[in-house]
Amino acid sequence: MTLINKVCSMTADSAVLKNMRNLYVSYRHHENSFVLNFYNKKIQYMQDPQQNSIQERDSDVLQFSIDRATMLKYVLTHISFEKPHIESEEKHIVIDFSSPNIAKPFHVGHLRSTIIGNFIANINKFFNNKVTKINYLGDWGTQFGLLQYGLQAKNIDISKLKSNPIKCLYDTYVYANKLSATDAEVQNQARKYFSDIEQGQISLDKWKQIRELTVTELENVYQRLGIQFDDYHWESDYNGRAIKHMMDLLEQKNIIVTDDSGKKIAKVNNRNVTVLKSDNSTLYLSRDIAALLDRYRRYKFDKMLYVVDNAQTDHFAAVFEIVRQFDKECTEGCQHIKFGRIKGMSTRSGNVVFLNDILDEAKRKMYEKQQLSKNTRSSAMNEKTCDILGTTAVIVNDLKQRRQKDYVFDWDRALQSEGDSGIKLQYLHCRLWSLELNCGVSLPDACDPSCLPEEIIGDVVAELAKFEDILYRSHTDYEACIIVNYLFRLARYVNKMFNELKVKNVDPHVAAQRLLVYHSARIVVKTGLEILGVKPLKEM
């Protein structure tokens, strides 16, 4: 039972809403009441709690009032003593996100997939779902033939790469790619190498070494972001030999056919798409088709979510349509979670933007701001705290945007402590934590609304009451910005409460009741930040 179910069960007319969403709570100053508006097209309404009869009526809005004391007691008790939680039936959600390429540094282009995917995983766990996080690494295709050409041309021994191996591999790839732009033979050799390796004519030992080096490097970045994957999958798991049987089955069912040039093609939305090259080499599409079917067999998921940018819309439409023709049930829970691109993100050095560089830049800037701030605690002037603040700034700045929109990154706005930013939310959590530690009173055993007559408390409790509905909406829409903007709004009310209500040097019973309000706010801020993928700090 959610908080709002509990509150509604206490109203005079015993209204019970089964699917309460789109809730708006407001506090009426000087009237000692809260107004709850539910926006639903069809509302289930129980007229008599002693009977089991439920009548349905069409309505856009159901509005009713709850007296102030009842609302305060239930909201603060629910948050402080029961903790925010959602009771729902467990589903198995598999999420494919991040997915950078091996032998390349973690590019900022993968940042949004990583941050958004982690948020979706976290909120699904909050909703009691079983979540499997997959990092599907790109380690296949002609570009890796170019890398192999570069390694041979520069006579590089992979086993001896120790200092910054990913940079060396990336520079080697760039070198070979430039050569291929002016020398067709380089491109031909790269294609031949890939075709040979896919058909099993070349050992994969070097490939495995490159993969190990890449995963080690990537895990350092993920650790900074507080992300752990359940499984690493590889495009090469679905190479030509591995998926030949699957491609044969698609051909037997006439889902793919051979065209005049020898390519295997499929019809998707009245257009032909290539699934296999004429030499039977695989493509991104064929590997994703095989991967989806394999994941359904392996995980028996309820939902399979792909967190990939808007540019891949046609690709996933093709994957889902081709697989649907083969196994309709497999695709019923499949969804492409699209997002826009980041523009204007660069470091002091300029052009190529890698995520480690961005996080280092954020940490450096936060260290400088911490040094200049008169509020910084000396114990918080350390590398770990500044790193967490830097990643917080980057994560919250990204998640406050509408998911499908492109946005321009601005360092000053991301790192500001006064406006709407991750730093502001961290500062609020630290301030609330410090209050609990140093106020000199303990949390009460129960809420006593008679000690909490101030209007600002009504405003804060109205915001706290919305939290679970905010989570429902964010979960349903895969939109983190719903939570972020809610936390910004809550922060403004709590900061106003700091200015108006003291906990120290007041009657101990009143102080304890006020502390309960501050504590409830901290629990909500902490829970919200953790769902977003941010580690709440206790001092800064």
N, C-alpha and C positions, 0 to 999 in steps of 0.2 A: 504494500500500500504506500503510495507516494504521500508527500507532505500535503498536497492540495486535496487528495482523496480524504485525508484525515480531517482537514479543516472543513471541507464540504459536508462531511458526515455529521458535523456539529451544528449545522445551520438549522434554523427553526423549521424550514419546510423540508428538510432531509433530502435535498436535491443530490442526486448521484449521477455523475457523468462517467461513462465507461471509457471513452477515448478522449481524455482531456488534453487538448493541444492548443497552441496559439492563445496562451493565457496572458492577460494584461492585468496587473495588480496596481492599484493606486491607493494612496492614503489621503483621507479627507481631513485636512487640518481643522481643529476646533470642533469636530463632529464625533470624535472617538470611534471612528469606523474605517474599515477598508472596503474598497469596491473591487470585486473580481469579475472580469469579463472573459467569457469563453467564446471563441469564434469558431463555430462548427455549423455545417449546413444541416446535419441531422443530429438531434440531441436526444439521448435516452433519459427519461425523467421518471423517477419513482415517486408517485403521489403519496403513498402511505407506506412507511417503513415496516408496518406490521403485516403488510401483504406483499406477495411476490409479483404483483402485476406491474409491468413497466410499459408506459405509453411512449410512442415515438411521435415527435412533432418536428416539422421543418422550421428552422430558425437560423438566422445568421449569427445571432448573439444571445448568450444567456448571461444576465447580470444579476448579481446579488451582493448584499452587504454582510460583513462579519464584524462583530464588535471588536474594538481595539484590544481588550484584554485577552480574548480568546485567540486572536491572531498572533499576538506577541508570544503567548505561552506556547502555542503549537509550533510556530516557526523556530523560535530559539531553542526549544526542547529538541525538536527534530534534528536540527543542524548540530547542536553542541553535544547532545548525549547519544543520539542514534547515528549521526554522521550522514552526509548525503549519500544516497544509494538508490539504485533503480532495480526493481524486481522484474525480470523478464525471462522468457523462455530462451535457453541457450541455443545458439546457432553457431555453425562452424564457418568463420569468415577467413578466407585466404586473400592476402593482399600482396601484390607484386609492385614493389616500389624501389626507388633509387636507381638501381640497374645501370651503373656506369660501365665503361669498357675497360678491359684489362690493358695493362701496359700504358695507361694514360693516367695522369693525375686526376683526382676527383674534381671535375670541372664544375663551375658555379651553375652551369645549365642543369645539373642534376640536383641542385639544392632544393628547389620547390618540390620535386617528386619526393625527396627524402623527408622534408619537414611535413608536408601534407600527409604522406603515407603513414608517418609515425603518429601523427594526430589521429588519423582514422583508426589505427590499431589501438591506440590508448582509449578512445571513446567507446569502441566496441568492447574492450575489456571491462570498462566501467558498466556497460550494459550486460555484463555477465556472459558475453559470447566467448567461445573458444576462438582464438586468433592465431593464425600461422602467418608469419612475416617472411616473405621470400625476396631475396635479392638475386635477380636473374641477370647474371653478368655477361656482357657481350665479349665473347672470345672467339668469334668465328666470322668468316667472310673474307673477301679479297683484300681488305685493308690489313689483315694479319699476314697475308702473303707479302704485302709491302714491308711489314715489320721484319719478316724473315729475310727478305732481300737486303734490307738495311743492315741487319746483324751480320750477314755474310760479307757484305761489301766493306763494312768497317772492322771486320774480323773481331767481333765482340764475343767473349766467352761469358755466357749468362751465369755460370756457376761461380764466377769470380766477381760478380757485381755485389758490392757491399755498401758503398757510400751512395745514398740517394739513387737506388736502382730504378725507380719509376721515372725519374727525370731523364736518366740515361736512355731508357727504352722509348720514352716519348720523343726525345730529341732524335733518336734513330729513326722513328717512324716519320717524323717531319722531314728529315733528310731524304728518305726514300720517296716520300710523296712528292717532294719538289723535283726529284729526278724524273719521276714518272710523268710529270706535267710536260716535259720536253723530250722524253725518250719513250716511245711506245713499247720498246722491247722490255723495259722495266715493268710496265703494267702487264705485259704478256707473261713474264716470268712469275709475277705475283699471282696472277690467275691460275697458272699451271701449278704453282706450289699449293695453293688452296685446294684445287681440284684433286691433286695427288694425296694430300693429307686427309681430305674428306673421304676418299675411296680406300683409305687404309694403307696407302703405299709408302707412307713416311711415318717414322716413330713420333709419338706424342710426348716424349720425355722432356724436350726443351719447352714444349707448350705448358706442361705441368709445372715446371720451374717458374715460368713467367706468371702463371696463375697464382702460385703460392706467394711470390713477391708482391703481387698486386693486392691480394686479400690482406696480407700483413699491413700494408700501407693504408688500405681502406679502413681497416678496423681501428686504426689510430684516429682517423677522422670521426668515425661513428662513435667512438668512446667519448670524444669531446662533445658530441651532440646528444649523448645519453641514449644511444640506440643500439639494440642488439637484435640480430636477425635469427630466426629459427632455422632457416635453411638457405644455403647458397646453391643456386642452380646455374647451369652454364648452357649457353647456346650450343656448345659443342656436344652436349648430351643428346642433341637431336640432329646429329650429322646425317649425311646421306645414307650410310649403312644402317644406322640406328633406326631411322624412320622409313626405310624402304617398304616394310610390310604395311605400314599405315598408308603410305602413298599408293600402294597397290590396291588396298581396299577402297580408297577414294576413287581410284580409276575404275574398279570393278562396278561401283555404284554409279558411274558416269557423273560423279561430282567434279572430277577433273578429266580433261581430254587432251590429246596431243594435237597441237596445231601444225600448220604446214612447215614451220621452221624447226619443229621437234620439241618445242617447249610444252610443258604441261600447264594448262590454263583452266580457270574456273570462271563461271558466270556469276557476277555479283552486281545486283541492281542494274541489270542490262548492260554491263560492261565486262570486258574480259580482263582478268588479272592473272599474272604469271605466278605459278606456284613452284615450279621447278624449271631450272634452265635446261637448254637442249642437251647439255652433257650430264644431266641429272644432278648437278650441284644444287644445294638447297639455297633458299632465300630466307630473309627475315620472316616472311609470311609463312612459308612451309614449316619453319622451325617453331613459330608461335602456334600454328595449328596443332602440331604434334605435342607441344608442351601443354596446351590446354587439355587435350584429351588425356594425357598422362596424369595431369594434376587431378582431374576428376576421378580417375581410377584410384589414385593414390590417397586423396584426402576426402573424397565424398563430400565436398563442400556444399554449403547452402548458398554462399555467395563467393564469387571470384572477382576481385576488384583489381583493375589495372590503373595505377596512378601515373599517367603519362601525359605529356603536354598536348595542347589542342591540335598541333600539326599532325598527330597520328590518328585523327578521327577516322579517315577513310581506311587506314590499315586495320584498325580494330573492327570496323564494320565488316570488312572482308573476312577477318578471322572468325567472328561470331557467326556470320552467314554460312560460311563453308562448313564449320563444325556443326551448326544447327541442322544442315541437310544430312549430316552423318549421325548425329546424336542430339536430338532436340532437348532432352532433359539436361544435358551438360551445359547448355548455354542459357538456361532459364535464369540462373543467378549471376550471369556475367555482366559486368558493367565497366565501361571506360570512364574513369574519374579524370576529367580534363582540367587543365589549368593553363593560365597565361604565362608569359615570359617576363623575366626581370631585365630591365634596361638600366644602364648607367652605373652598374656596380664595378668598381675598379679599385686597385690599391695604389699606393704611392708610386710603385714602379711602372704602372700603366696598363699595358695592353692585355696579355693573356691573363684571365682571371681564374685561378684555382681556389677551391674552397678553403684549403689550409691557409692560403695567403689571406683570404677574407677574414677567417677566424682569428688569425694572428693580428691582423690590422685592427679588428674590433677589440681584441684584448689590449693592444697597445693604446688605443684611444681611450678605453675605459680606465686604464692605469693613470693616464694623464688627467682625466676628469676627476678621478678619485683623489689625486694629489692636490688638485685645486679646490676641492670641495671642503668647506669648513665642517661639514657634518660627517665626514668619513672617520670611522673608527680605526685607530692604528692597527688593531688586530685584523682588520679586513683588508689591509694593504698587502695583499699577497697575490701570487700569480694565479692560484686556483680560483679565488674569488673574482678576479678581473677577467679570467677566461669564461667563467659562468655568466658574468654580466655581459660580456661581449657576445656570447652565443645567444643569450636571452634577447639582446637587442635585435640580432639578425632574425631569430625565429619569430618573435612577436611582430616585428615589422613586416615579415612576409605573411603571417597568418591573419593580420588585421585587414588584408586586402580581400576583395571578392575573388574567389578561387579562379574563375575563368578569365579574369581581366589581366592584361599586361600592366606592369607598373614600373615607375622609375624609382630606383633606389637612391636615397639621400642619406649620407652618413649623419648629418646634423640632426635630422628628424628621427632617425633610428636610435640615436644615443642620447636624446634629450631626456632630462629628468623631470621637467615641469609639464610638458604636454603629454599627449597620449602615446606612451611607449612602454616597452618591456621594462626599462629601467625604473619607470614610475611605479609599475606593479611590484617589482622586487623591493623597492624602497618602502612601499606600503606594507608588504609582508614583514619586512625587517622591523618596521616601526610597531606593528601590532604584536610581533613576537617579543620585542623589548618591553612593551607595556605589560604583557603577561608576566614576564620575569621580574620586573622591578616595581610593580605597583603596590606591593605589600599586602594584597588580599588574594584569596583563593576563589576559584569558581564556586558558585553556590550549588546546592544539591537540586534545586528546582527554581523555575522562573517565577518571580513575583512581579507581575505587571504594574502593581500599584506603586512600585519604586521607579518606574520608567515612564513618567508623564510627558517628557520632552518631545516636541514635534519632530525634531531631527531623528529621533529613534523610530518614529513611525515611518519616516522616509526610508531609512536604512532597512527596516524590516520588510517594507514593500519590495525593495530590490532583492533582498535575500529570498523572499518567497517565490521569486520568478526563476530561481536557479535551475530547478529540475526541468521546467518547461524549456528553458534555454538549451539545456543539454539534449532534450528530445529533438528540438528543431535543428540543432547543430548536427546531431547524429543522422537524422533523416535526410538532410540536404548536403551532408559532407562539407559543411561550411564552418570552418574554425572561426571566421570573423564574427559570427554570432556570439560566440563565447568571449572573444577578445573585446568587442565593443561593449558587451555587458560588464566585463570587469572594469573597463575604463569608467563606465557610468557609476558603478558601485564605488569605485575609488574616490570619485568626486564627492559622493555623499559621506563616505567614511572620513575623508579629510575634513569635511565641514564639521562632522561630529567631534573630531579631535579638537577643533577650535572652540566648541561649545560645551563639551562635557569632560570634566575631570574625573579621574578614578582615585588619584591620591588626595589626601587631606579632605575627605568627605566622610560622612557616616559610613562605617564598614559594611552595613547591609546594603546600602545604596551603591557603594563602590563595587561590591561583588556582583550586583545585578547589572551595573553598567559594563563590568568586565565581561559578563556573559554575552552582551551584544557585540563587543569588540572581538571576543573569541569566536563567535559565530561568523563574523565577517572574515576573520583570518582563515577559518576552515574552508570557507567558500573560495577565497582567493587562492589558497594552497591547492585545493582540489582542481580548480580551473587551470592553474599554471601547470600542474602535473599532467592533466589531460592534453594540454597544448604541447607537452614535451619539454617543459622548462623545470629545472630544479630550483625550488624556492630557497632563497638564502635566509639566514637568520641574522646576519649582520653585513653591513656594507659601508 
